[in-house]
Amino acid sequence: MVTPGLARRKGAAQAARRAGPARGAVALIAWVALSAVLPGAAHLRAGRRRAGLILLGGYLTTVVCVAGVAAGADAGLAGRALGWLSQISLVFVACAVAWFWLVVHSYVVLRPATLPRSGQILTGLAAGTLAVVVAVPFAVAARYVALSERTLDAIFTAPGGGGPAGAAGAGPQDPWAGRDRVNVLLLGGDWGADRIGMRTDSINVASVDVRTGRAVLLGLPRNLEHVRFPPGSPMAVRFPFGFRLPEYRPGWREDLLFSVWQYADDHPELFGGHRHMGAQVLKETVGYILGLRIDWYALVNIWGLAKMIDALGGIVLTVDRDIVYGRYDEGVVRAGTRRLNGTEALWYARSRTLSDDFDRMHRQRCLLGALLGQADPATVLTRFTQIAAATRRILSTDVPRPMLEHLVPLAWKVKHAGVTSLQFVPPLVNTAYPDWDRIRLLTARAIRDSLNSQITPPATPSAGPGRLRHRHSPPSPSPAPVPPSPGTPSPIEDGCGASPTATVR
């Protein structure tokens, strides 16, 4: 006869036998999971002290070394890393394989064969899933790094000619070859498969002091007439009295600064049959106008910006007035702070209706500034593939790939040192009859002043197009500021566009 107490004891024993394998399976997976974040833990649990200590010691040593490098990292290290992308990608691939193997091996050393068959199946599935989960981030990182390398290789020129233009002897110790400044021509163009030729609608030169990072942004209007070319150049021989072409229809001319690139491309006979000379000719021309030596150019396709903005999920801008656009004025970008998609942002930057070239220059700078300011890391990571594909289509440059190592830390200096802006627009310059000597004089003065004075913003916005306050500069303490005189470079303002935290309609 079975007493109630005996029955209870037998039931408890049977429950314990059933719970034992379940607890063992849970404990096994817990130790495998711990090994994924603390390699060697499962090996120590299984009694393999030597293997466990080697794994744990190697992991902790690596973590300490990486933390030390990260703590001392600067823009110089970031620049050098751009030259190591292949190696970095391989490291991530190796990490993916290593972590996958680690999880699997940790599962094996914990002897899952001691579990019932159902426990082996469940823990095996769990360990396999965990192995894949811990390997995926490394695999994704390797893919992004490889994609970054392909994007950079597609945009930047092949290795060679590492220093500034015409700078012989540039090397790792002095990549600037003794130069105090580098000058980069920044262009906004509108080339495309469905368009004939290419116009450089936005023309600016960033002149940067390589020691301090202080920069001056010099803007030239696209409709500058009677453009002069460097003496002795093929274009100067063809146009000794300035760039002048017949009107292609009454009142319409194409002999303005924006068409120099395309004219040079269309007339290879001027350059001994060499084709695609537009970039080089425009660099030399703009350098001659400003009295500077242009080292490189960077050209952004304003039409391709729409794809970039859509890849980022739109862009927040403060539109100060309704922007009408379209062949029949059928479209409008409403005034106010709003999120624009790629098409709307493009029309905001391109519309000529009830506007002029100088207003367009201002809006294009606003758009580019907002694009750079709002490209937050989280968005870039989640849309990395689309952004990389769009970047290859919209950017062209002759900056040599090896120079990125040095330009990244220089850009970091510029960000902290500040940028002043001088736009050669009316009334400062008469675009129909430019005073070339005055332009060179004002350029030299702007560069000198950027080195000899602190960059502080005016307390009230200046009225001239493109005169913008620098976002990193402290506000001026002066209670009665004096507006800048004509020809005085003004700090760059954040008055156009909106921060991502602005209230959006």
C-alpha positions in Angstrom: 0.0 0.0 0.0 1.3 3.4 -1.0 1.0 6.1 1.6 0.3 9.7 0.6 3.8 10.7 1.9 5.5 8.1 -0.2 3.6 9.2 -3.3 4.6 12.8 -2.8 8.2 11.8 -2.5 8.1 9.7 -5.7 6.4 12.6 -7.5 9.1 15.0 -6.4 11.8 12.7 -7.4 10.3 12.3 -10.9 9.9 16.1 -11.2 13.5 16.6 -10.2 14.7 14.0 -12.8 12.6 15.9 -15.5 13.9 19.3 -14.4 17.5 18.2 -14.2 18.1 18.1 -18.0 16.2 21.3 -18.5 18.3 23.1 -15.9 21.4 21.6 -17.5 20.4 22.9 -21.0 19.7 26.4 -19.7 23.1 26.5 -17.8 24.9 25.2 -20.9 23.5 28.0 -23.1 24.1 30.6 -20.4 27.8 29.7 -20.3 28.0 29.7 -24.1 26.4 33.2 -24.2 28.8 34.4 -21.5 31.7 33.1 -23.7 30.5 35.2 -26.6 31.2 38.4 -24.5 33.9 37.0 -22.3 35.9 34.4 -24.3 37.3 31.5 -22.3 34.5 31.4 -19.7 33.0 28.1 -21.1 36.5 26.6 -21.3 37.2 27.4 -17.7 33.8 26.0 -16.7 34.6 22.8 -18.5 38.0 22.4 -16.7 40.2 23.5 -19.6 42.1 26.0 -17.7 45.0 26.6 -20.1 42.8 27.2 -23.1 40.4 29.3 -21.1 43.2 31.5 -19.7 44.8 31.9 -23.1 41.4 33.0 -24.6 40.5 35.3 -21.7 44.0 36.8 -21.5 44.2 37.5 -25.2 40.8 39.0 -25.3 41.4 41.3 -22.3 44.8 42.4 -23.8 43.1 43.2 -27.1 40.4 45.2 -25.3 43.0 47.2 -23.4 45.0 47.9 -26.5 42.0 49.0 -28.5 40.8 51.2 -25.7 44.2 52.8 -25.5 44.3 53.5 -29.2 40.8 54.9 -29.1 41.6 57.1 -26.2 44.6 58.6 -28.0 42.9 58.7 -31.4 42.9 61.9 -33.3 42.0 63.2 -36.8 45.5 62.1 -38.0 44.7 58.5 -37.0 41.4 58.7 -38.8 43.1 60.0 -41.9 45.7 57.2 -41.8 42.9 54.6 -41.4 41.6 55.5 -44.8 44.8 54.0 -46.2 44.2 50.8 -44.3 40.7 50.0 -45.3 41.6 46.7 -47.0 43.4 45.5 -43.9 40.6 46.7 -41.6 38.1 44.8 -43.7 40.2 41.6 -43.4 40.4 42.1 -39.6 36.6 42.3 -39.4 36.2 39.2 -41.5 38.7 37.4 -39.2 36.8 38.6 -36.2 33.5 37.2 -37.6 35.1 33.8 -38.3 36.8 33.8 -34.9 33.7 34.7 -32.9 31.6 32.1 -34.8 34.3 29.4 -34.0 34.5 30.6 -30.4 30.7 30.1 -29.8 30.7 26.7 -31.5 33.8 25.5 -29.7 32.5 26.8 -26.3 29.3 24.8 -26.9 31.3 21.6 -27.7 33.6 21.8 -24.7 30.6 21.9 -22.4 29.8 18.3 -23.4 26.2 18.7 -24.7 26.2 14.9 -25.3 25.4 14.4 -21.6 21.9 15.9 -22.3 18.9 14.0 -23.5 18.5 14.0 -27.3 15.8 16.8 -27.1 18.2 18.9 -25.0 21.0 18.4 -27.5 18.8 19.5 -30.4 17.5 22.6 -28.6 20.9 23.7 -27.2 22.5 23.1 -30.6 20.0 25.3 -32.4 20.4 28.0 -29.7 24.2 27.9 -29.9 24.1 28.0 -33.7 21.8 31.0 -33.7 24.0 32.7 -31.2 27.1 32.0 -33.3 25.5 33.6 -36.3 24.2 36.6 -34.3 27.7 37.4 -32.8 29.4 37.0 -36.2 26.9 39.2 -38.2 28.0 42.6 -36.9 31.6 41.9 -37.8 30.5 40.7 -41.3 28.4 43.8 -41.8 31.3 46.1 -40.7 33.6 44.3 -43.1 31.1 44.8 -45.9 30.8 48.5 -45.1 34.5 49.1 -45.0 35.0 47.3 -48.3 32.2 49.4 -49.8 33.8 52.5 -48.4 37.1 51.6 -50.1 35.4 51.0 -53.4 33.6 54.3 -53.2 36.8 56.2 -52.4 38.6 54.4 -55.2 35.9 55.4 -57.6 35.8 59.0 -56.6 39.5 59.9 -56.0 42.2 59.7 -58.5 44.7 56.8 -58.6 47.8 57.0 -56.4 50.5 59.3 -57.5 51.0 63.0 -57.4 50.4 63.0 -53.7 51.3 66.6 -52.9 49.7 69.9 -53.9 49.7 70.8 -57.6 53.1 71.6 -58.8 54.7 70.7 -55.5 57.7 68.5 -56.1 59.2 66.7 -53.2 56.0 66.2 -51.2 56.3 63.3 -48.9 55.1 61.8 -45.7 57.1 64.2 -43.6 55.7 67.2 -45.4 52.8 66.4 -47.6 52.4 70.1 -48.4 55.9 70.3 -49.8 56.7 73.5 -47.9 53.5 75.2 -48.8 51.7 77.4 -46.2 48.3 77.1 -47.9 46.3 74.7 -50.0 43.6 75.9 -52.3 40.7 73.7 -53.4 38.2 74.7 -56.1 34.7 73.7 -55.0 32.2 73.4 -57.8 28.5 72.7 -58.2 27.6 71.4 -61.6 24.7 69.9 -63.5 26.1 67.2 -65.7 24.0 64.1 -66.5 23.1 61.5 -69.1 20.1 63.5 -70.2 21.9 66.8 -70.4 24.2 68.3 -73.0 27.5 69.4 -71.5 28.1 70.6 -68.0 27.8 74.0 -66.3 29.6 75.0 -63.1 26.8 77.0 -61.5 28.5 77.3 -58.1 32.2 78.3 -58.0 34.1 78.7 -54.7 37.7 78.3 -53.6 38.5 77.1 -50.1 42.0 78.5 -49.2 43.3 76.8 -46.0 46.3 77.5 -43.9 47.9 74.1 -43.3 49.3 75.0 -39.9 46.3 76.6 -38.2 43.4 75.3 -40.3 42.0 78.8 -40.7 40.2 79.0 -44.0 38.7 81.6 -46.4 35.9 80.7 -48.7 36.1 82.8 -51.8 33.0 82.8 -54.0 32.9 83.8 -57.7 29.6 84.5 -59.5 28.8 82.1 -62.4 27.9 85.0 -64.7 31.3 86.7 -64.5 32.0 88.2 -68.0 35.1 89.0 -70.0 37.0 86.2 -68.1 40.8 86.5 -68.4 43.0 83.5 -68.8 46.7 82.9 -67.6 49.1 84.6 -70.1 50.5 82.2 -72.6 47.8 79.5 -72.0 45.9 78.2 -75.0 42.7 79.9 -73.9 44.6 83.2 -73.5 45.9 82.8 -77.1 42.4 82.2 -78.3 40.8 85.0 -76.2 43.5 87.7 -75.7 40.9 90.3 -74.7 38.9 88.0 -72.5 36.4 85.2 -73.0 33.9 86.4 -75.6 31.6 84.4 -77.9 28.9 85.4 -80.3 25.4 85.5 -78.9 23.7 82.2 -79.7 20.4 84.1 -79.7 19.6 87.7 -79.2 20.4 88.7 -75.6 21.7 85.2 -74.6 25.4 84.5 -74.1 27.4 81.5 -73.1 30.8 83.2 -72.6 30.5 83.5 -68.9 32.7 81.9 -66.2 30.3 78.9 -65.7 30.9 77.8 -69.3 34.7 77.8 -69.3 34.9 74.1 -68.4 32.5 73.0 -71.2 34.2 75.2 -73.8 37.6 73.7 -73.0 36.1 70.2 -73.2 34.5 71.0 -76.6 37.7 72.3 -78.1 40.5 69.7 -77.6 42.3 71.2 -80.6 43.4 74.1 -78.4 45.3 71.6 -76.2 47.1 69.5 -78.8 44.2 67.1 -79.1 44.0 66.3 -75.3 40.5 65.8 -74.2 38.6 66.5 -71.0 40.7 69.6 -70.2 37.8 71.5 -68.6 38.7 70.9 -65.0 42.4 71.8 -65.5 41.5 75.0 -67.5 38.9 76.1 -64.9 41.4 75.6 -62.1 44.0 77.7 -63.9 41.4 80.3 -64.8 40.0 80.7 -61.3 43.5 80.7 -59.8 44.5 83.5 -62.2 41.5 85.5 -61.3 42.1 85.3 -57.6 45.9 85.3 -57.7 46.2 81.9 -56.2 47.5 78.5 -57.2 44.6 76.0 -57.2 45.7 72.5 -56.1 42.6 70.4 -56.6 39.0 70.6 -57.5 35.9 68.9 -56.2 32.7 68.9 -58.3 29.3 68.0 -56.9 26.5 67.2 -59.3 23.6 69.3 -58.1 21.1 67.0 -59.8 22.6 64.0 -58.0 22.1 65.7 -54.6 18.4 64.7 -54.8 19.4 61.0 -54.6 21.7 61.7 -51.7 19.0 63.6 -49.8 16.4 60.9 -50.4 19.0 58.3 -49.2 19.3 60.3 -46.0 15.5 60.4 -45.5 15.1 64.1 -46.5 16.6 67.3 -45.1 15.3 70.0 -42.8 15.6 73.6 -44.1 14.1 76.9 -43.1 12.8 78.4 -46.4 12.5 82.1 -45.9 10.0 82.7 -48.7 8.0 80.6 -51.1 10.2 79.2 -53.9 8.4 78.9 -57.2 9.7 76.5 -59.7 8.8 74.6 -62.9 8.6 75.5 -66.6 5.1 77.0 -66.0 5.7 78.0 -62.4 3.5 75.1 -61.4 5.5 74.1 -58.3 6.2 75.8 -55.0 8.4 75.0 -52.0 6.5 76.7 -49.2 8.1 79.1 -46.7 8.8 77.8 -43.2 10.9 75.1 -41.5 10.1 71.8 -43.1 11.6 68.5 -44.2 12.2 68.5 -47.9 12.6 65.4 -50.1 15.3 65.2 -52.8 13.2 66.8 -55.5 12.0 69.7 -53.4 15.5 70.4 -52.1 16.8 70.4 -55.6 14.2 72.9 -56.8 15.0 75.0 -53.7 18.6 75.2 -54.8 18.0 75.5 -58.5 14.9 77.7 -59.1 15.4 81.0 -61.0 11.8 82.2 -60.8 11.5 85.6 -59.1 15.2 85.2 -58.2 18.7 85.9 -59.5 22.1 84.0 -59.6 23.3 85.5 -56.3 20.2 84.3 -54.5 20.6 80.9 -56.0 24.3 80.8 -54.9 23.1 81.6 -51.3 20.4 78.9 -51.4 22.9 76.3 -52.8 25.3 77.0 -49.9 22.5 76.7 -47.5 21.5 73.3 -48.9 25.1 71.9 -48.9 25.6 73.2 -45.3 22.4 71.6 -44.1 23.3 68.3 -45.8 26.7 68.2 -44.1 25.2 69.2 -40.7 22.3 66.7 -40.7 24.1 63.6 -41.9 24.1 62.0 -38.5 26.0 58.7 -37.9 22.9 56.6 -37.2 21.3 57.6 -40.5 24.5 57.1 -42.4 24.9 53.6 -41.0 21.3 52.5 -41.6 21.4 53.9 -45.2 25.1 53.3 -45.9 24.7 51.3 -49.2 22.3 53.9 -50.8 24.5 56.8 -49.7 27.6 55.2 -51.0 26.0 54.6 -54.4 24.7 58.1 -54.6 28.1 59.6 -53.6 29.8 57.8 -56.5 27.3 59.4 -58.9 27.4 63.0 -57.6 31.1 63.7 -56.7 34.1 64.1 -59.0 37.6 65.3 -57.9 41.2 65.1 -58.8 42.4 64.8 -55.2 44.9 61.9 -55.1 43.7 59.0 -53.0 46.9 59.1 -50.8 46.2 62.8 -49.8 43.1 61.8 -47.9 45.4 60.7 -45.1 46.5 64.4 -44.7 43.3 66.2 -45.7 41.1 64.5 -43.0 43.2 66.0 -40.1 43.3 69.3 -42.0 39.5 69.4 -42.3 39.4 68.7 -38.6 41.6 71.8 -38.0 39.3 73.9 -40.3 36.2 72.8 -38.3 37.7 74.1 -35.1 39.6 77.1 -36.4 36.7 78.6 -38.4 35.9 79.8 -41.9 35.5 83.3 -43.2 33.7 84.0 -46.5 34.2 86.6 -49.2 31.7 86.6 -52.1 32.6 88.6 -55.1 29.1 89.7 -55.9 27.5 93.2 -56.7 28.0 95.8 -55.5 31.5 94.6 -54.5 32.2 93.5 -58.0 30.7 94.5 -61.3 30.1 91.1 -63.0 29.9 92.7 -66.5 33.2 94.6 -66.1 35.2 93.1 -63.3 38.1 94.9 -61.7 40.6 92.0 -61.8 43.2 93.8 -59.8 40.7 94.6 -57.0 39.6 91.0 -56.9 43.2 89.9 -56.3 43.8 92.6 -53.8 40.7 91.7 -51.8 41.6 88.0 -52.0 45.1 88.7 -50.5 43.6 90.9 -47.8 41.0 88.3 -46.9 43.7 85.6 -46.5 45.9 88.0 -44.5 43.0 89.0 -42.2 42.0 85.4 -41.6 45.4 84.7 -40.1 45.8 87.9 -38.1 42.4 88.2 -36.4 40.0 86.1 -34.4 36.9 84.9 -36.3 33.9 86.3 -34.5 30.5 86.8 -36.0 28.7 90.1 -36.4 25.8 90.5 -33.8 23.4 91.1 -36.6 23.3 89.3 -39.9 24.9 91.1 -42.8 22.8 91.8 -45.8 25.1 90.6 -48.6 24.5 87.2 -50.2 26.4 84.4 -48.6 27.6 86.5 -45.6 26.9 84.0 -42.9 27.7 83.6 -39.2 30.1 80.8 -38.1 28.2 78.3 -36.0 31.2 77.6 -33.8 32.2 81.2 -33.0 31.1 82.9 -29.8 28.6 85.7 -30.1 30.0 89.2 -30.4 29.9 91.1 -27.1 29.7 94.5 -28.8 26.4 96.3 -28.1 26.6 98.3 -31.3 28.3 96.3 -34.0 29.6 98.0 -37.1 28.5 96.3 -40.3 31.4 95.0 -42.4 32.7 97.3 -45.1 32.7 96.2 -48.7 35.4 93.7 -49.3 35.7 92.6 -45.7 35.4 88.8 -45.4 32.5 87.8 -43.2 32.3 84.7 -41.0 30.0 82.0 -42.2 26.6 82.1 -40.7 24.2 79.4 -39.9 21.2 81.6 -40.8 20.1 79.5 -43.7 18.6 76.1 -43.2 17.6 74.7 -39.8 19.1 72.4 -37.3 17.7 68.9 -37.1 16.1 69.9 -33.7 14.0 72.7 -35.2 10.2 72.5 -35.2 9.3 71.0 -38.5 6.0 71.6 -40.2 
